[in-house]
Amino acid sequence: MLNLRQTAVASIALGCALFGVGAAQARDLCPDRPGLGTPPCTVEPGKVVVEIGVADWTRDDDGTSQTDTVEAGEFLARIGLTDRLEAQLGWTAYGHERVRDRLTGAIDKQAGTGDVTLALRRNLRNPDGSGLSIALMPRLTLPTGGGAIGAGDWGAGLLIPVGVELKDGLSFKLTPEIDAAVDVDRSGRHLAYGGVLGLDVDLTPSITATIEAAAMRDDDPDGHETQALGGLSIEWQPSDDSQFDLGVTIGLNHDAPDRQLYLGFVRRF
């Protein structure tokens, strides 16, 4: 008779065999956060990367109202399935939105959890992110959140992350994106598309700065808009399996939120 420990080990081994998950050569840590773009690298099979947004504050002032949104506990789990494929599960534990009418001074507040996001990332070239690396990343958002930071309906999208390692500690990245985005009235979907350009600069062996520019076109039936954003973030990796980061995003046109500040950390298991 197998004891409990032997049964657990046998179950894990069977699961790995069924899903093609096994030991893999260690790769450099390649998190999704921070920043606006998405890397093309995938988590090696048998590993899990957990990314946490500790705090995130965004302000948007359109002249008639000022909206402050605070989020905490933004969670992303990335699971390596094969050498080139990873699965992702994302969720935000808490969000608070405060809207102040600049004409009357009236304040409206609401709070709640965020939607659940499911995604797959299939790398097509260099899954460790080295050299020229390319991936496809379909994703689906489920309307589990509340009115504060939840979309209200399901949405979907496709990202095509591209990365190119340059010399002297420089890396270029590009993330085109097309979405079936949820309408502002929280029912139905419309076309949204755009992309992010970024440059990673290795300041030291453990510290990297990222400069980004993004543009996103949103064809919502309630009103079309194009947001232009600029971002700067810093990542510090004190070990091979951990990272701390902080960043700022600035709106570059009237349609974009004015500013965003955020910080978080990453751990690989």
C-alpha positions as CSV (number, residue, x, y, z in Angstrom):
1,M,0.0,0.0,0.0
2,L,1.2,3.5,-0.8
3,N,1.3,6.0,2.0
4,L,0.0,9.5,1.6
5,R,3.4,11.0,0.7
6,Q,4.1,8.3,-2.0
7,T,0.6,8.9,-3.4
8,A,1.2,12.6,-3.6
9,V,4.5,12.2,-5.4
10,A,3.0,9.7,-7.8
11,S,0.1,12.1,-8.6
12,I,2.5,15.0,-9.3
13,A,4.6,12.8,-11.5
14,L,1.5,11.6,-13.5
15,G,0.3,15.1,-13.9
16,C,3.7,16.3,-15.2
17,A,3.7,13.4,-17.7
18,L,0.2,14.1,-18.9
19,F,0.7,17.8,-19.4
20,G,4.3,17.6,-20.7
21,V,5.7,19.5,-17.7
22,G,9.2,18.5,-16.6
23,A,12.4,19.9,-15.3
24,A,13.9,22.7,-17.5
25,Q,17.1,24.6,-17.6
26,A,16.8,27.7,-15.4
27,R,16.2,30.9,-17.3
28,D,16.7,34.5,-16.4
29,L,13.7,35.9,-14.6
30,C,11.5,37.7,-17.1
31,P,8.4,39.2,-15.5
32,D,5.4,40.9,-17.1
33,R,5.6,43.8,-14.7
34,P,6.4,46.7,-14.6
35,G,5.5,48.9,-17.5
36,L,3.0,49.2,-20.3
37,G,4.3,46.5,-22.6
38,T,4.4,42.7,-22.5
39,P,7.5,40.5,-22.9
40,P,7.6,37.6,-25.3
41,C,9.4,35.2,-22.9
42,T,7.6,32.3,-21.3
43,V,8.0,30.6,-17.9
44,E,10.0,27.4,-18.1
45,P,8.0,24.2,-17.5
46,G,7.6,23.2,-13.9
47,K,8.0,26.8,-12.6
48,V,5.4,29.3,-11.4
49,V,6.0,33.1,-11.4
50,V,3.7,35.2,-9.1
51,E,3.5,38.9,-9.7
52,I,1.9,41.3,-7.2
53,G,0.9,44.9,-7.7
54,V,1.2,46.2,-4.1
55,A,-0.3,49.6,-4.8
56,D,-1.5,51.5,-7.9
57,W,-2.9,55.1,-8.0
58,T,-4.3,56.7,-11.1
59,R,-5.7,60.3,-11.5
60,D,-7.8,61.5,-14.5
61,D,-9.0,65.1,-14.6
62,D,-11.1,66.0,-17.7
63,G,-11.9,69.5,-16.5
64,T,-15.4,68.7,-15.3
65,S,-14.6,65.8,-12.9
66,Q,-11.6,64.4,-11.2
67,T,-11.3,60.6,-10.8
68,D,-8.9,58.9,-8.5
69,T,-8.6,55.2,-8.7
70,V,-6.6,53.1,-6.1
71,E,-5.9,49.4,-6.6
72,A,-4.2,47.0,-4.3
73,G,-3.4,43.3,-4.5
74,E,-3.2,43.0,-8.3
75,F,-2.3,39.3,-8.7
76,L,-0.9,37.5,-11.7
77,A,0.2,33.8,-11.7
78,R,2.2,32.5,-14.7
79,I,2.5,28.7,-15.0
80,G,5.0,27.1,-17.3
81,L,3.3,24.3,-19.2
82,T,5.8,23.4,-21.9
83,D,9.1,24.9,-23.1
84,R,7.2,27.5,-25.1
85,L,3.8,27.7,-23.5
86,E,2.6,29.3,-20.3
87,A,-0.9,29.9,-18.8
88,Q,-1.8,33.0,-16.9
89,L,-4.4,33.8,-14.2
90,G,-4.9,37.4,-13.2
91,W,-7.2,39.2,-10.6
92,T,-7.2,42.4,-8.6
93,A,-8.2,42.0,-4.9
94,Y,-9.4,45.5,-4.3
95,G,-10.1,48.7,-6.1
96,H,-11.5,52.1,-4.9
97,E,-12.8,54.9,-7.2
98,R,-13.5,58.4,-6.1
99,V,-15.1,60.9,-8.5
100,R,-15.4,64.6,-7.6
101,D,-17.6,66.9,-9.7
102,R,-15.5,70.0,-10.2
103,L,-18.6,72.2,-10.6
104,T,-20.7,71.1,-7.7
105,G,-18.1,69.6,-5.4
106,A,-20.2,66.4,-5.1
107,I,-18.2,63.2,-4.4
108,D,-19.1,59.7,-5.5
109,K,-17.2,56.7,-4.2
110,Q,-17.3,53.0,-4.9
111,A,-15.1,50.0,-4.1
112,G,-14.9,46.3,-5.1
113,T,-12.8,43.6,-6.6
114,G,-11.6,43.3,-10.2
115,D,-12.3,41.0,-13.1
116,V,-10.5,37.7,-13.7
117,T,-8.2,37.4,-16.7
118,L,-7.2,34.2,-18.3
119,A,-4.4,34.0,-20.9
120,L,-2.0,31.8,-22.8
121,R,1.4,32.9,-24.1
122,R,2.8,30.8,-26.9
123,N,6.4,31.7,-27.8
124,L,7.4,31.3,-31.4
125,R,11.1,32.1,-31.1
126,N,13.6,32.1,-28.2
127,P,11.3,31.4,-25.2
128,D,13.9,32.7,-22.8
129,G,13.6,36.2,-24.4
130,S,17.1,36.2,-25.9
131,G,18.0,37.6,-29.3
132,L,14.9,38.1,-31.4
133,S,11.9,36.7,-29.4
134,I,8.2,36.6,-30.6
135,A,5.1,35.3,-29.0
136,L,1.3,35.2,-29.4
137,M,-0.9,35.9,-26.4
138,P,-4.7,35.5,-26.6
139,R,-6.6,36.5,-23.4
140,L,-10.1,36.5,-22.0
141,T,-11.5,38.7,-19.3
142,L,-14.4,37.4,-17.2
143,P,-16.8,39.9,-15.6
144,T,-16.3,38.9,-11.9
145,G,-15.6,42.4,-10.6
146,G,-17.8,45.2,-9.3
147,G,-18.6,48.6,-10.6
148,A,-15.5,50.3,-9.3
149,I,-12.8,48.5,-11.4
150,G,-14.8,45.7,-13.1
151,A,-15.7,46.0,-16.8
152,G,-19.2,44.6,-16.4
153,D,-19.1,42.2,-19.4
154,W,-16.6,39.7,-20.9
155,G,-13.8,41.0,-23.1
156,A,-11.1,39.4,-25.2
157,G,-7.9,40.4,-27.0
158,L,-4.7,39.3,-28.7
159,L,-1.2,40.6,-28.0
160,I,1.9,39.9,-30.2
161,P,4.9,40.6,-27.9
162,V,8.2,41.1,-29.7
163,G,11.6,41.6,-28.0
164,V,15.1,42.3,-29.5
165,E,18.3,42.2,-27.5
166,L,20.7,44.9,-28.6
167,K,24.3,45.4,-27.5
168,D,25.6,47.2,-24.4
169,G,22.7,46.2,-22.1
170,L,19.9,47.5,-24.3
171,S,16.7,45.7,-25.3
172,F,13.9,46.9,-27.6
173,K,10.4,45.7,-27.2
174,L,7.1,46.0,-29.1
175,T,3.6,44.9,-28.1
176,P,0.9,45.3,-30.8
177,E,-2.6,44.6,-29.4
178,I,-6.2,44.2,-30.7
179,D,-9.2,43.8,-28.4
180,A,-12.9,43.2,-28.2
181,A,-13.2,45.8,-25.4
182,V,-16.2,46.2,-23.2
183,D,-18.4,49.2,-23.9
184,V,-18.4,52.0,-21.4
185,D,-22.1,51.2,-20.6
186,R,-20.8,47.8,-19.3
187,S,-22.7,45.7,-21.9
188,G,-21.4,44.6,-25.3
189,R,-18.1,45.0,-27.0
190,H,-16.3,47.2,-29.6
191,L,-12.9,47.3,-31.4
192,A,-9.8,48.7,-29.6
193,Y,-6.3,48.5,-30.9
194,G,-2.8,50.0,-30.4
195,G,0.7,49.2,-29.3
196,V,3.6,49.9,-27.0
197,L,7.2,50.7,-27.8
198,G,9.8,50.2,-25.1
199,L,13.5,50.3,-24.4
200,D,15.2,48.5,-21.5
201,V,18.5,49.8,-20.2
202,D,20.6,47.8,-17.8
203,L,22.0,50.3,-15.3
204,T,23.7,47.6,-13.3
205,P,23.6,43.7,-13.4
206,S,20.6,43.8,-11.1
207,I,18.9,47.2,-11.9
208,T,17.1,47.9,-15.2
209,A,15.2,51.1,-16.3
210,T,12.5,50.9,-18.9
211,I,11.2,53.8,-21.1
212,E,8.0,53.3,-23.0
213,A,5.5,55.1,-25.2
214,A,2.0,53.7,-26.0
215,A,-1.0,54.6,-28.1
216,M,-4.4,52.9,-28.0
217,R,-7.4,53.6,-30.2
218,D,-10.8,52.9,-28.6
219,D,-13.9,52.9,-30.8
220,D,-16.5,52.8,-28.0
221,P,-20.0,53.6,-29.3
222,D,-20.3,56.3,-26.7
223,G,-17.4,58.2,-28.1
224,H,-14.2,57.3,-29.9
225,E,-10.8,58.3,-28.4
226,T,-7.1,57.7,-28.8
227,Q,-4.9,57.6,-25.6
228,A,-1.2,58.4,-25.8
229,L,0.9,57.5,-22.8
230,G,4.6,57.7,-21.7
231,G,6.1,55.5,-19.0
232,L,9.2,55.1,-16.9
233,S,9.9,52.2,-14.5
234,I,12.7,50.7,-12.5
235,E,13.2,47.0,-11.7
236,W,15.6,45.7,-9.1
237,Q,16.4,41.9,-9.0
238,P,18.2,41.1,-5.7
239,S,18.2,37.4,-6.6
240,D,17.7,35.1,-9.5
241,D,14.0,34.5,-8.5
242,S,12.8,37.9,-7.2
243,Q,12.2,41.4,-8.3
244,F,10.9,44.7,-6.8
245,D,9.7,47.5,-9.1
246,L,8.1,50.9,-9.2
247,G,7.0,53.1,-12.1
248,V,5.1,56.2,-13.3
249,T,2.9,56.6,-16.4
250,I,2.0,60.1,-17.8
251,G,-0.8,60.9,-20.1
252,L,0.4,62.6,-23.3
253,N,-2.9,63.9,-24.6
254,H,-6.4,64.9,-23.3
255,D,-7.9,61.4,-23.7
256,A,-5.4,59.7,-21.5
257,P,-5.4,59.6,-17.7
258,D,-3.1,62.3,-16.3
259,R,-0.8,60.2,-14.2
260,Q,-0.3,56.8,-12.6
261,L,2.1,55.6,-9.9
262,Y,2.6,52.0,-8.9
263,L,4.9,49.5,-7.2
264,G,5.1,45.7,-6.9
265,F,7.2,42.6,-6.6
266,V,7.7,39.3,-8.4
267,R,8.7,35.8,-7.1
268,R,9.5,32.7,-9.0
269,F,8.8,29.3,-7.4
